[in-house]
């Protein structure tokens, strides 16, 4: 029988609050890491997005944070403001039950409001590195007395060039803080971070649920430059939620207009928008008011919306890691999902390299607007690149499972800068 949260050592007040929110059983990453974190050990966890990492570090963080109010005793560093808000939303009711105050700090909004929240008192700060460094330079905040540090999605912070800012923050912490690092990968710059700032860490690796890959269907559609928008519109039409990826902020706004001319309303989310606009757009996508969301890679790093039916790579991903990260926005928690990549003739070589690196043998199928197969891409089986795979020794991937039915949309809501409860 799997352990309960009480068996793992989680305080009864937190267990009761979890049960009130419908959470009764620990996920694998929570069961693996919580005991070591509660024991004060440094933890290095490798786990995929959607595996329950927030509570894996959040519960020990709340339980080990000493009430202070005057200065933060715990710090969570994350790559994006959307993720900062999500974590604050998840931990707020648990913090309230524990008598702790938490504050989310990120760019794109007024700094004055955040400064006011800090002056009123805070125990736990959840922050993006850039804005936190700004506040540290202004002497509006000190991390000298932080006792627990969490580095969440460290690989994404490395990809976005934030690790120098992260290290600048960590060097200002006095004493010997407990450090919990979670990342999808632990190589390169993340590995250096582990070696430099974690002391004798316990390593835990939790892979994605085995059923998830089998329910992810993947299609590669060859298109001409003049057909790309029409094909994209036909793929996304009729689903509850479709997430469309493009390379640039300009491209996101352009594709929204182009899809609108095809009769498919869509909204964009990217880094040049204000935080309030991004939150409104993401909330509308989460509650089903917006069926198609066009996003850049950076903006999408904070998107954690359930029941995304289709992920469409309108612009091809730069590398295999980006392909996997984008595609992971669908087929979450064992649900079905469809990933479609549009491929121009000059992009086929790059797509073939990504397929080889990710173990895919799905052939690129040329299609034109109006092709009936575009209406339900799960109704036909794509051919494999058998000849090329045999030459290069790439194992043939098993045919993915059927896409599941859409579930009811989840609700999105704005998280206040100063979260002292309310909302999960």
MOKANOR-V16944 format. One line per field, one symbol per residue. ss: DSSP state (A for helix, B for strand, O for the rest). A space follows every 50 residues. Layout:
ss->???
This chain:
ss->OOOBAAAAOOOAAAAAAAAAOOOOBOOAAAAAAAAAAAOOOOBBBBBOOO OOAAAAAAAAAAAAOOOOOOOOOBBBBBOOAAAAAAAAAAAAAAAAAAOO OBBBBOOOOOAAAAAAAAAAOOOBBBBBAAAAAAAAAOOOOOOOOOOBBB BBOAAAAAAOOOAAAAAAAAOOOOOOOBBBBBBOOOOAAAAAAAAAAOOO OBBBBBOOOAAAAAOBBBBBBBOOOOOAAAAAAAAAOOOOOBBBBBOOAA AAAAAAAAAAAOOOOOBBBOOOOOAAAAAAAAAAAAOOOOOBBBBBAAAA OOOOOOOOOBBBBOOOOOOAAAAAAAAOOOOOOOOOBBBBBBBOAAAAAA AAAAAAAAOOOBOBBBOOOOOAAAAOAAAOOOOBOAAAAAAAOOOOOOOO OOOOOOOOOOOOOOOOOBBOOOOO
